[in-house]
Amino acid sequence: MDSRRSLRILATVLLGTAGLLVSGCTGGGPARSTPSSGTVSVSAPVVPAGLASYYAQKLKWRDCGVEGFQCATMKAPLDYAKPDGGDIALAVSRKAATGPGKRIGSLLVNPGGPGGSAVEYLQGYAGVGYPAQVRARYDMVAVDPRGVARSEPVVCLTGPQMDRFTQVDQTPDDAAEISALNDAYRQFAQGCEKRSGEVLPHVSTVETARDMDMLRALLGDEKLTYVGASYGTFLGATYAELFPARVGRLVLDGAMDPSLDAVELNRDQTAGFETAFQAFAADCLKNADCPLGTTSTADAATRLKRLFADLDAHPIDTGDPRRLTESLATTGVIAAMYDESAWPQLREAVAAAQDGDGSGLLALSDTYYERRPNGSYANLMFANAAVNCLDQPSAFADAKAATRAAPDFEKASPVFGRSFTWAALNCADWPVPATGTPHRIKAEGAAPIVVVGTTRDPATPYRWARSLAAQLSSGTLLTYEGDGHTAYGRGSDCIDTAINTYLLDGTPPARDKKCS
């Protein structure tokens, strides 16, 4: 997979707690749930009250224009508290088990975000790129979460409006720039309310987890088998909390920590990106043409910060009507931190920017934001904000709170700290009150759950995987000692073998197993 293709796929897994002006940095987190309201028993199957017609619906599979895949539409209640109050239509896709070997069941995949299209991920990668022995035994299945892609997507801004939004100064230096940033967040939120007000209160992670259980039943599976990446780990953990008796084989790769509040999540992630940058810089220094020098990672950080400062004062040409601003450049750099295969591309882009050509960093930024060549945007960022701002209260209530927190964020990352601080303000004026709060997830009674952590993961720091594995009553930690975001299918035979074995015969890896 070439680096550009890799980045496009990773754009769906890199958002775990993603921000709006900076990649992967604002407050997302767990929604408070009441496990007893959704818990089911395998020996005595229970359809949640008021949902009998939904659990009894028949999926009508059809060809969906991608060879080997079928598509269907699943109806779910828009509001689970009022199941008679109207439906939401959810897009589902599957690829039948290829054989040889006896079919085990369905394997549901989710690439993260929130906001990543699970259907696109299935059709573009998981359904053709997951290990052959797994695809042989499972029907590969995905559902776009409510508010995402093909499932009644949240829409907030037009393409030109989004272009302007992504260029707003995310490291404000004075009152006027702070006001402009606040206005940008407010206009974004108002746009979401104007264009998607009906669905906006109903895209929480708890609701999506309940949708997943409905899909499990409609597929004919007694238990859920699932691989979730990044934010998909929080979704999977939430499912386990709601339906512990329905947990089959769950893989949570690039884990989030549901016990952290939005400030802690953002600050930890800021440190995670600093760790990733240090790894990138150390690798860059090995090259004679490294645009960040050849002496030390500290010098590399200084040179990158200087580039950002220069762009803040004087944006540069890109060959596009848009000029490369500090905010776009920061997003471009951060996007490449998710996958070490993109590091050569980042070196070239930084070198070009130093010479006055911003096209390389703009291309990386556009990949992250899922900006199309015609200037329109996928709804990734819109759905991301909608879910995050519903799942947990804003990290900061106002600019004063962000200003007070900035020193701690800059300590966590001298390179990215200021940007991440201000990106964490995006939910402050959200039109729908948050319905969730941070809490530990135990999922008592669930079958063994495999939690995967990468030691130098920028977006979901390794400590989060350790924490989630410890919280889950049946959690088992699998560690990848390396770089990049998530581990399964990224080149480690040790990781892939451990997960494949678990998916195929139900045997989790040995306690605290480590791979490289």
C-alpha positions, 0 to 999 in steps of 0.5 A: 500500500503506497503512503498516500493510499495508506493515509487515506485509509488511516484517515478513518482510524486516526480521529479517536478524539479528533479535533476540527482544526487540528487532527486528532485532538479534541474531547471525545469520550464515553457516553454514560450508559445504564448497562441494565437497560441493554443487557441481554442473556444468551440463554434467554434472548431478550429484545429490548422493550419497544424494539420488537419490530426493529429486531424482526426486520429483514435485511434486503441485500442487493448488489452495491456496485463493488465486486463481491460486496452486498449492501442493505439498509437497516432501520433503527429508532432515531431516539431509543427513548421514543422508539415510535418517534421515527426511524433513522436509516443505516447503511450496511455492507457485507462480503460473504465468507470465501472459504475454505473452512466452516463459516464461523459467523459475521465479523463486524469492523469499525475503523474509528473516527468517530466519523469514519465510514465503516462501509468504505473501510470494509469495501476498500480495505478490510473485506479484501485486505484482512488476512485471508484465513479470517475472510475465509471463515467470516462474513465481513460486515460493516455499518456506517454509524448514525450520522456518518457517510451513508447513514443520514450524514451530519452536514455542517458547512459547504465546501468553501465554508470548510476551506475557510474554517480549516485556515482559521488561526489555531494558535491565536496571539491576541484578542482579535484572533481568539475572537475569530477562532471562537466565531469559527467554532460557533459558525461550525456548530450553528451550521450543524444545527441548521443542516442536521438538527434532527439527527444531531441529538441522536448520534451518541456512541451508546446509540450506535452500540445499540444499533450494532446489537440490532445488526448482530441479531439481524445477521443471525449471530448469537454473539458479536464478533468485532474488530474496532480501531481507535474510536472503534475501541470505545464503541466496542467497549461501550457495546460490551458494557451494554451487552456483556452476555452478547460479547463474542470475540472483540478486538479493540486496537489502538484503545481509548480510555473511557475513564478520562475526561476531555482535558485528560484525553486531549493532554494525553494525546498531545503528549502522544503526538510529541512522542511520534514527532520525536520518533519521526525526527530521529528517523529524519536525522539519519538522512543527509537531506533532512529538512529539520537538520542533522544534529538533534531532535530538539533542533528538529523541533525548533526548525519545525516550530520556526516553519509554523511561525513563518507560515503564521506570519506569511502563508505561502503558495500551493498551486491552489487558490488556498495558501498554506497557513500555519493551521493547514501545515500543522494538520499536514504534519500531524496527519503523517504522524499516524503512519511511518510509511508517510515519513518520507512524504512528510520530509519532502513536503516540509523541505518544499514548504521551506522553499516556498512551495506549500503543495505537499503539506496542503495535500497531506492536510486535505487527505486528513480532512477528506477534501475531494478534488472538486472542493467538497468534503466528506462528512468525517469532520462533521460527524466527528464533532457531532459524536464527540460533543455529545459523548462528553462535555467540552474540555474548556468552557471558554477561551480563558479556560483554554488559556489557563491550560495552555502551559500544561499542553505546551509542556506535553508537546512543545511543537503541537501543544498550543494548537491542541489546546485551542482545538479542544475548545470546539465543543464549547458552543455546541447546540446539543448538551452532552449526554455522556460522562467519563467512567470506567468500563468493566463489562462484567460477565463478558467473554475475553476481550483483546485490547491492543496498544502500540507503544508509540501510537500518537493518537491513542497513547499506549497508556490508554490501552493499558488502562482499558485492559485493566478496567475490563473484567475480561480484558487481555492486553496485547502490545506492539512495540513500535510506531504508528496508530493501531497494530493489526494488519500493519506488518507485525506477524506476531500481532497478526498471528495473535489476533488471527488465532483469537478470531479463528479459535477463540484463544486470546493471546497470553497475558501481557504478550509483547510483539515487535 
